[in-house]
Amino acid sequence: MAYLIYNKNHKHVTHQLDYDPREGVEDSSTYIVFEGEKIDTENDFITNYRLNAAGDGLENPYKSLSKADQLVKFQDDQAKVYAPKYQEHAIKMLKMEVRGVLEGEYGDTSWKVEKAKEVDLINGDNEAMKALALEKKAIRDKGNAIESEILALDPTVAADAKKLMTYNVTEKMNS
């Protein structure tokens, strides 16, 4: 007999215990404890166990695979669990990056704006400010293109999920 601890956030079993961990615990909203057979860790990873379709028991969806193949499948599935948060984070980082460039390098008191105003004053036109506006537009357009690229990645597909987990917004903006 074993007590298997299923983590709702991670969406897999995290522990196998010989005792009931619920005794004395007041809040177990993050975990579900299942009583069952001890997991054979020689052939299965504890973390491979997930809720069954009914949600009332545990199963290893990779049981027929070798331990090495189980690990690969588990990593793919975990990437899909976390990818939506990485996608959301990448978009927030992108917006911060774009805003930082626009407010920093192109803010009202930046040297670029000051220089463009002076050049326009000297030349009697607004060509330098137009050029500056076009540079800002190019930065926004690049940010929009990167956002579209991020949103095009499907977090439910393992390959895309892995890309989202390693997506580097700063590198993309600077390329």
Short mmCIF file of the C-alpha atoms (twelve columns), coordinates in Angstrom:
data_MODEL
# 
_entry.id   MODEL 
# 
loop_
_atom_site.group_PDB 
_atom_site.id 
_atom_site.type_symbol 
_atom_site.label_atom_id 
_atom_site.label_alt_id 
_atom_site.label_comp_id 
_atom_site.label_asym_id 
_atom_site.label_seq_id 
_atom_site.Cartn_x 
_atom_site.Cartn_y 
_atom_site.Cartn_z 
_atom_site.pdbx_PDB_model_num 
ATOM 1   C CA . MET A 1   0.000   0.000  0.000   1 
ATOM 2   C CA . ALA A 2   1.238   3.468  -0.907  1 
ATOM 3   C CA . TYR A 3   -0.048  7.007  -0.753  1 
ATOM 4   C CA . LEU A 4   0.441   8.803  -4.052  1 
ATOM 5   C CA . ILE A 5   0.437   12.600 -3.977  1 
ATOM 6   C CA . TYR A 6   -0.974  14.203 -7.119  1 
ATOM 7   C CA . ASN A 7   -0.129  17.903 -7.601  1 
ATOM 8   C CA . LYS A 8   -2.958  19.763 -9.342  1 
ATOM 9   C CA . ASN A 9   -0.663  22.550 -10.540 1 
ATOM 10  C CA . HIS A 10  2.006   20.287 -12.014 1 
ATOM 11  C CA . LYS A 11  -0.622  17.788 -13.189 1 
ATOM 12  C CA . HIS A 12  1.276   14.682 -12.110 1 
ATOM 13  C CA . VAL A 13  2.199   12.628 -9.055  1 
ATOM 14  C CA . THR A 14  5.054   14.186 -7.108  1 
ATOM 15  C CA . HIS A 15  5.478   11.816 -4.154  1 
ATOM 16  C CA . GLN A 16  4.942   8.242  -3.080  1 
ATOM 17  C CA . LEU A 17  4.722   7.752  0.683   1 
ATOM 18  C CA . ASP A 18  4.259   4.835  3.062   1 
ATOM 19  C CA . TYR A 19  2.025   6.896  5.372   1 
ATOM 20  C CA . ASP A 20  -1.093  9.005  4.931   1 
ATOM 21  C CA . PRO A 21  0.091   12.630 4.619   1 
ATOM 22  C CA . ARG A 22  -3.409  14.031 5.132   1 
ATOM 23  C CA . GLU A 23  -3.252  13.543 8.898   1 
ATOM 24  C CA . GLY A 24  -2.903  16.965 10.512  1 
ATOM 25  C CA . VAL A 25  -3.025  18.855 7.212   1 
ATOM 26  C CA . GLU A 26  -5.671  21.554 7.027   1 
ATOM 27  C CA . ASP A 27  -5.299  22.778 3.419   1 
ATOM 28  C CA . SER A 28  -4.814  20.280 0.637   1 
ATOM 29  C CA . SER A 29  -6.263  22.331 -2.218  1 
ATOM 30  C CA . THR A 30  -3.118  21.866 -4.314  1 
ATOM 31  C CA . TYR A 31  -2.835  18.117 -3.803  1 
ATOM 32  C CA . ILE A 32  -4.952  14.995 -4.051  1 
ATOM 33  C CA . VAL A 33  -3.897  11.900 -2.132  1 
ATOM 34  C CA . PHE A 34  -4.629  8.499  -3.663  1 
ATOM 35  C CA . GLU A 35  -4.222  5.191  -1.906  1 
ATOM 36  C CA . GLY A 36  -2.980  2.439  -4.174  1 
ATOM 37  C CA . GLU A 37  -0.322  -0.013 -5.135  1 
ATOM 38  C CA . LYS A 38  3.279   1.075  -4.741  1 
ATOM 39  C CA . ILE A 39  4.731   2.318  -8.037  1 
ATOM 40  C CA . ASP A 40  7.509   0.131  -9.429  1 
ATOM 41  C CA . THR A 41  10.204  2.785  -9.812  1 
ATOM 42  C CA . GLU A 42  12.472  0.328  -11.625 1 
ATOM 43  C CA . ASN A 43  10.092  0.442  -14.606 1 
ATOM 44  C CA . ASP A 44  8.090   3.658  -14.144 1 
ATOM 45  C CA . PHE A 45  8.727   7.212  -13.082 1 
ATOM 46  C CA . ILE A 46  6.477   8.421  -10.262 1 
ATOM 47  C CA . THR A 47  5.942   11.678 -12.123 1 
ATOM 48  C CA . ASN A 48  4.415   9.868  -15.101 1 
ATOM 49  C CA . TYR A 49  1.254   9.124  -13.149 1 
ATOM 50  C CA . ARG A 50  -1.645  11.430 -13.967 1 
ATOM 51  C CA . LEU A 51  -5.350  11.600 -13.302 1 
ATOM 52  C CA . ASN A 52  -7.388  9.124  -15.308 1 
ATOM 53  C CA . ALA A 53  -10.158 10.371 -17.609 1 
ATOM 54  C CA . ALA A 54  -12.754 10.131 -14.829 1 
ATOM 55  C CA . GLY A 55  -10.527 12.092 -12.446 1 
ATOM 56  C CA . ASP A 56  -10.961 9.535  -9.688  1 
ATOM 57  C CA . GLY A 57  -7.732  7.576  -10.027 1 
ATOM 58  C CA . LEU A 58  -4.223  7.576  -11.410 1 
ATOM 59  C CA . GLU A 59  -2.697  6.026  -14.502 1 
ATOM 60  C CA . ASN A 60  0.614   6.034  -16.329 1 
ATOM 61  C CA . PRO A 61  -0.180  6.842  -19.965 1 
ATOM 62  C CA . TYR A 62  3.323   5.711  -20.971 1 
ATOM 63  C CA . LYS A 63  3.384   2.380  -19.138 1 
ATOM 64  C CA . SER A 64  4.103   0.328  -22.280 1 
ATOM 65  C CA . LEU A 65  7.190   2.414  -23.124 1 
ATOM 66  C CA . SER A 66  10.777  2.038  -21.966 1 
ATOM 67  C CA . LYS A 67  11.831  4.271  -19.098 1 
ATOM 68  C CA . ALA A 68  13.869  6.440  -21.510 1 
ATOM 69  C CA . ASP A 69  10.866  6.894  -23.810 1 
ATOM 70  C CA . GLN A 70  8.640   7.586  -20.797 1 
ATOM 71  C CA . LEU A 71  10.971  10.417 -19.824 1 
ATOM 72  C CA . VAL A 72  10.758  11.986 -23.293 1 
ATOM 73  C CA . LYS A 73  6.955   11.775 -23.305 1 
ATOM 74  C CA . PHE A 74  6.771   13.192 -19.786 1 
ATOM 75  C CA . GLN A 75  8.987   16.149 -20.738 1 
ATOM 76  C CA . ASP A 76  6.829   16.829 -23.798 1 
ATOM 77  C CA . ASP A 77  3.660   16.758 -21.712 1 
ATOM 78  C CA . GLN A 78  5.134   18.970 -19.001 1 
ATOM 79  C CA . ALA A 79  6.196   21.492 -21.630 1 
ATOM 80  C CA . LYS A 80  2.542   21.630 -22.723 1 
ATOM 81  C CA . VAL A 81  1.452   22.200 -19.107 1 
ATOM 82  C CA . TYR A 82  3.731   25.221 -18.624 1 
ATOM 83  C CA . ALA A 83  3.811   26.670 -22.166 1 
ATOM 84  C CA . PRO A 84  0.679   28.853 -21.838 1 
ATOM 85  C CA . LYS A 85  2.314   30.726 -18.939 1 
ATOM 86  C CA . TYR A 86  5.530   31.108 -20.925 1 
ATOM 87  C CA . GLN A 87  3.546   32.426 -23.888 1 
ATOM 88  C CA . GLU A 88  1.758   34.950 -21.682 1 
ATOM 89  C CA . HIS A 89  5.071   35.963 -20.088 1 
ATOM 90  C CA . ALA A 90  6.802   36.350 -23.477 1 
ATOM 91  C CA . ILE A 91  4.088   38.727 -24.674 1 
ATOM 92  C CA . LYS A 92  4.316   40.796 -21.478 1 
ATOM 93  C CA . MET A 93  8.114   40.925 -21.814 1 
ATOM 94  C CA . LEU A 94  7.795   41.977 -25.455 1 
ATOM 95  C CA . LYS A 95  5.430   44.822 -24.597 1 
ATOM 96  C CA . MET A 96  7.786   45.987 -21.837 1 
ATOM 97  C CA . GLU A 97  10.734  45.798 -24.226 1 
ATOM 98  C CA . VAL A 98  8.979   47.843 -26.932 1 
ATOM 99  C CA . ARG A 99  7.689   50.383 -24.424 1 
ATOM 100 C CA . GLY A 100 11.172  50.678 -22.901 1 
ATOM 101 C CA . VAL A 101 12.741  51.477 -26.274 1 
ATOM 102 C CA . LEU A 102 10.015  53.911 -27.272 1 
ATOM 103 C CA . GLU A 103 9.975   55.737 -23.944 1 
ATOM 104 C CA . GLY A 104 13.742  55.613 -23.491 1 
ATOM 105 C CA . GLU A 105 15.419  56.179 -26.848 1 
ATOM 106 C CA . TYR A 106 12.463  58.045 -28.330 1 
ATOM 107 C CA . GLY A 107 10.908  59.709 -25.270 1 
ATOM 108 C CA . ASP A 108 10.149  63.442 -25.232 1 
ATOM 109 C CA . THR A 109 13.418  64.264 -23.483 1 
ATOM 110 C CA . SER A 110 15.671  61.824 -25.345 1 
ATOM 111 C CA . TRP A 111 18.639  63.120 -27.289 1 
ATOM 112 C CA . LYS A 112 17.143  61.769 -30.544 1 
ATOM 113 C CA . VAL A 113 14.003  63.843 -30.134 1 
ATOM 114 C CA . GLU A 114 15.978  66.914 -29.042 1 
ATOM 115 C CA . LYS A 115 18.282  66.591 -32.063 1 
ATOM 116 C CA . ALA A 116 15.379  66.071 -34.486 1 
ATOM 117 C CA . LYS A 117 13.608  69.172 -33.127 1 
ATOM 118 C CA . GLU A 118 16.777  71.230 -33.508 1 
ATOM 119 C CA . VAL A 119 17.401  69.994 -37.045 1 
ATOM 120 C CA . ASP A 120 13.808  70.765 -38.014 1 
ATOM 121 C CA . LEU A 121 14.056  74.216 -36.441 1 
ATOM 122 C CA . ILE A 122 17.263  74.953 -38.339 1 
ATOM 123 C CA . ASN A 123 15.913  73.617 -41.643 1 
ATOM 124 C CA . GLY A 124 12.466  75.138 -41.237 1 
ATOM 125 C CA . ASP A 125 10.629  71.835 -41.806 1 
ATOM 126 C CA . ASN A 126 9.667   68.675 -39.907 1 
ATOM 127 C CA . GLU A 127 11.568  66.036 -41.887 1 
ATOM 128 C CA . ALA A 128 13.758  64.939 -38.946 1 
ATOM 129 C CA . MET A 129 10.696  64.384 -36.722 1 
ATOM 130 C CA . LYS A 130 9.024   62.448 -39.576 1 
ATOM 131 C CA . ALA A 131 12.106  60.241 -39.819 1 
ATOM 132 C CA . LEU A 132 11.992  59.703 -36.060 1 
ATOM 133 C CA . ALA A 133 8.295   58.807 -36.256 1 
ATOM 134 C CA . LEU A 134 9.112   56.247 -38.970 1 
ATOM 135 C CA . GLU A 135 11.797  54.710 -36.735 1 
ATOM 136 C CA . LYS A 136 9.257   54.419 -33.904 1 
ATOM 137 C CA . LYS A 137 6.749   52.872 -36.305 1 
ATOM 138 C CA . ALA A 138 9.360   50.298 -37.375 1 
ATOM 139 C CA . ILE A 139 9.924   49.367 -33.719 1 
ATOM 140 C CA . ARG A 140 6.180   48.957 -33.142 1 
ATOM 141 C CA . ASP A 141 5.856   46.926 -36.355 1 
ATOM 142 C CA . LYS A 142 8.699   44.657 -35.283 1 
ATOM 143 C CA . GLY A 143 7.062   44.212 -31.879 1 
ATOM 144 C CA . ASN A 144 3.746   43.343 -33.558 1 
ATOM 145 C CA . ALA A 145 5.469   40.820 -35.835 1 
ATOM 146 C CA . ILE A 146 7.183   39.165 -32.869 1 
ATOM 147 C CA . GLU A 147 3.889   39.072 -30.956 1 
ATOM 148 C CA . SER A 148 2.242   37.364 -33.935 1 
ATOM 149 C CA . GLU A 149 5.111   34.871 -34.012 1 
ATOM 150 C CA . ILE A 150 4.640   34.111 -30.303 1 
ATOM 151 C CA . LEU A 151 0.867   33.745 -30.668 1 
ATOM 152 C CA . ALA A 152 1.311   31.456 -33.688 1 
ATOM 153 C CA . LEU A 153 3.074   28.917 -31.452 1 
ATOM 154 C CA . ASP A 154 0.556   26.381 -30.178 1 
ATOM 155 C CA . PRO A 155 1.228   25.548 -26.503 1 
ATOM 156 C CA . THR A 156 -0.654  22.251 -26.891 1 
ATOM 157 C CA . VAL A 157 1.920   20.984 -29.414 1 
ATOM 158 C CA . ALA A 158 5.094   19.688 -27.761 1 
ATOM 159 C CA . ALA A 159 7.533   21.233 -30.276 1 
ATOM 160 C CA . ASP A 160 5.857   24.660 -30.035 1 
ATOM 161 C CA . ALA A 161 5.599   24.376 -26.252 1 
ATOM 162 C CA . LYS A 162 9.350   23.804 -26.033 1 
ATOM 163 C CA . LYS A 163 9.975   26.823 -28.289 1 
ATOM 164 C CA . LEU A 164 7.808   28.980 -26.021 1 
ATOM 165 C CA . MET A 165 9.772   27.868 -22.971 1 
ATOM 166 C CA . THR A 166 13.037  29.055 -24.529 1 
ATOM 167 C CA . TYR A 167 11.727  32.078 -26.447 1 
ATOM 168 C CA . ASN A 168 14.024  35.076 -25.983 1 
ATOM 169 C CA . VAL A 169 12.135  38.313 -26.634 1 
ATOM 170 C CA . THR A 170 15.157  40.572 -26.095 1 
ATOM 171 C CA . GLU A 171 17.215  38.603 -28.587 1 
ATOM 172 C CA . LYS A 172 14.389  38.811 -31.142 1 
ATOM 173 C CA . MET A 173 13.978  42.562 -30.677 1 
ATOM 174 C CA . ASN A 174 17.719  43.132 -31.060 1 
ATOM 175 C CA . SER A 175 18.127  40.993 -34.177 1 
# 
